[in-house]
Amino acid sequence: MIFMPATKAVSPFDLDSFYLEVPYPWEPFFHPDSIHRLTEDDFRTVADELGVEVAAIKAVVEIEAGKTHQGFSAPQKPLVNFDLSMFRSLASRRGVSLGRYMSSHPDVFKSGRRTQPEVFSRLESAMQIDTTLAVEATFWGMFQIGGFNWQKCGVSSPEEFVRLMSRSERDQLELFAGFIVNTDLLKHLRNKNWAQFARGYNGPAYARSGYHTRLAAAYRRYKSMEK
């Protein structure tokens, strides 16, 4: 986990502006009003680059995003899970006092289940307190990668991390690929060592939720579909 120096409260990222209409090697142009979903060719291309099975990647997606394999709730709105406890922890480590924001940004500090639009609104409110802290305290996209891992995904800044997460599911897959390469988890996914992969990806408490056994079951199901 990589921590950055304390930052001053700044205006939130303009999340809607992160979309970039640029040429892509796998799709000529993107449109900001569309959700650019992963294709089977995307899965195969990245799986071949990594030297892993498509079924193994799909298993991770299913555990993190569900059987729909969707990384967006709306155009330019990646799935997000803002973690208040992590937000507090990061703020404490960086000397950012959150107490003075509890009355001005009450939505950030309220617990309870929320819809994706509500979670996104909460994230934007947290960004008004501290942009970098909010990004890093959120889990993003179909692979639910923690924002604090942005450097391990191979990007140069939290802004670039969010921009790519917000552009397409193919970008989300590429960020996942960078993450497992840079954290040495690739070998476990290649070898289908589910316990070791789960430990590194989900944390030391992975067994409590049966993360590794659910991964193995999902892999077997997707592998059987290939035959």
N, C-alpha and C positions, 0 to 999 in steps of 0.2 A: 504494500500500500504506500503510495507516494503522497506526501503532504507538501503543500505550498505555503509560502509565508502569508501572514494575515493580510487581508485586503480590505480596502475601504468600501463602505456601502456605495453601490453604484446603481444606475438604472438597469433594469433587466435587459437581457438580450431581446432584440426584436425577433422572436422565434419565427414569425411569418416571413422574415427577410432572409432566413438561412437557405432557402431554396435557391439553387443556382441553375439557370437554364444553360447548360453547356453540353458540348458533344461528349458522348460516352462510347467506349469501345464496344460495349454490348448492346447499346440502344442509342439510336441517332440523337434524339432529343427528348427532354423531359418537359412535362407541363406541370405547373404548380397546383393545378386543380385535380390532379390524378394521384392515386396511390400506386406506386411502382412496385408490384409484387415480385417475389422470387419465382423464377421459372425452373423447370427441371434442368434446362441447360445451365442455369446459374449454379444450381447444386452440383452438377457434374463437373463443371469447370473448376470451381473452387475446391471440390473434393479431390480432383486429380492434382491440382497444384499442391495440396497438402499431403497427398498420399494416404488419404483416409477413404472410408466407404461413405457413400451418400447416406446410407441408412443410419450411420453413426451420427452424422450431422443432424439429420432429421429427428433423431431421438432427443438430442439436446434441445432443439426447437420445441418439440412437443412438451417436454418437461417445463420449459421456461415460458412458452407462449400459448400452449394448448394445441389441440389437434387441428385447429384452423390454420396454424402456421402463419399468423398475421402479426406484423410488427408495427402496424399503424392503426389508430382508432379513427383517423380522418386524414385527408391530405395535409402533409407537412406536420402531422401530429403523431410522433412515434409513441408507442406504448411507454408509459412512465410510471414509476413507483417511487414517490418521494418518501424518504426515510427520515422521520423527525429525530429519532434517537441518534442517527449518524450525523445529521445536521448539527445537533447540539454538541456532539463529541468533537466534530471538526472545528466548530466555533470555539470550543474551550481550548483546544490545542493551539489555536492560532490567536488566542487572545481577543476574540470578537465577543463582545457582551451582547447577548440576545434579550436580556431583561427589558431593555427600553423599547423593544419592538413588539412586545406582547399585546399592548393595547392598540398600537397603530396597525399591526398586521395579525389580527386574531386568528384568521383562517389558517395560518401556518402552524399554529400551535394546538389546534383542535384535533382530537383523535377521532377515529371512526371510519367505517367503510365508505368509499366514495366511487363514483363513476369516473371514467377516464377524463371527461371534460372537467369534472370537479378537481381531480388530481392535477390536471394541467394548470388550472387556475391557481391552485395552491402552490405549485412550483413557480409560476410567474410571480406570485406574491413573495415567495422566499427569495427570488432573484432580486427583488427590490431591496432586500436587506443586504445580501451579499451574493453576487452573481456566481462566483466561482464555488463558494460553499454550497449553494443550491444545486449547481450542476453535479458536483462531486458527491452529494448526498442523495442522488437519484439513480435508480436503476433504469436502463434504457433499452428499448427495442425488443425484438423478438428473442434475443439471447439474454436480456435483462443484465447487461453488463454495467457494473457500478461506475458512475462517472469518475470516481477517484482513480480508476484504472485507465484514464484517457491516454497517458503516455505509453502504457503497455499495449495499447491498441495500435501504436505506431503513428500517432498524430502529433502535431506540434503545439497544440493548445486546446483548452476546454472548448473554445469557440469552434474550432475545426471539428472536434468530436461531436458537438451538438449539430453542426451543419450537416455532417454526413449521416448521423442518425436520423435527421429530419428529411433527408433527400430520397432514399429508396431502401427497400429491403436488401437489395444487392449490396449497398454500402454497409448495412448492418452486418451482413454475412462477412464482408471483407474485414470489418473491424473485429469481429469474432475471430477470424483467421489470424489476424495480427496478434490478438490477445493470447490465444493458445500457443502460438509460436514463441512469443516473448516471455511467457510464464512457464515454458517447458511442459505444458500439458498436452502438447501435440502427440508425444510418444504414447501417452496413456490412451488417447482417443484412437490412435492407429492400432494399438494392441488390444483395444476394447477392455482395458483394465478399468472397469467402471468404478470400483472403490477408490482407486487413486485419482482418477479424473474427478470424481465427485468431491473428494477431499479438497482438491485444489480449486475447484470451480465453485462449490457450494459452501465450503468451510468445514471445520473439524466436526461439526455436529450433523454432518450429512446423513449419517445412518439413522438418526432419530426419525426422519421423515421417509426413510427408505429410498433416498434419492438415487443411490446406485442401483438398487433392484428395479426401480421404475425405469431408469435409463436402459438397463439390460432388456427389460420386457419390451420397451418401445423399439429398441434396435431390432429385436427378433421379429417384431410385427412388420416393420418396414422392410427388413431383409426378405421376409417371406413374400412380400408383394412384388419383389423384383423377379421372382421365378415364374 
